[in-house]
Amino acid sequence: MSISETPQHIVARIDALHSMRWLELKALWTSLFGSPPGINNRRYVIRRLAHRLQEDAAREIEPDLLSSNDDRIRHLVATGSLKPKAKKIVSAGQVITKNHHGVLHSVRVLGKDRFEYSGKLYTSLSAIARQITGTRWSGPAFFGIKSTTPSKAKSP
């Protein structure tokens, strides 16, 4: 999670870590990790606490992410190979931009199979790419969005 995606209250809590006294840092560590820190290095403790606060924020934003990762880890341990991630190209709230022939085009993602471009609603990025170019395009390819699943190699 980047700092721009982190909720503001978490950013404020992370910023406050630097002004906290050592005893307050240790108390926060104990509340988050269940035992006092095993090290007396203030910089390390602040960095680790900041990381933990961001992890907790990520759990709030995408609660299914950890269970999905746990499932992939169990699969890796059991089979020795990674299970492909589920396709998630874009999520609601994102704005996708594309500069095409000197014109900047912006698409707002409203939800699954719902996009807004130039005040009109579309059900696919491909339809928007076709509207922009006048030819058939793969929407994800036109907008430069890569799939998260690896492509399978063709057998001979």
Secondary structure, DSSP 4 states (H G I P E B T S, - for coil): --TTTS-HHHHHHHHHHTTS-HHHHHHHHHHHHSS--S---HHHHHHHHHHHHHHHHHHHH-THHHHHHHHHHHHHHHHSSPPPPPP----TT-EEEEEETTEEEEEEEEETTEEEETTEEES-HHHHHHHHHSS---HHHHTTPPPSSPPPPPP-
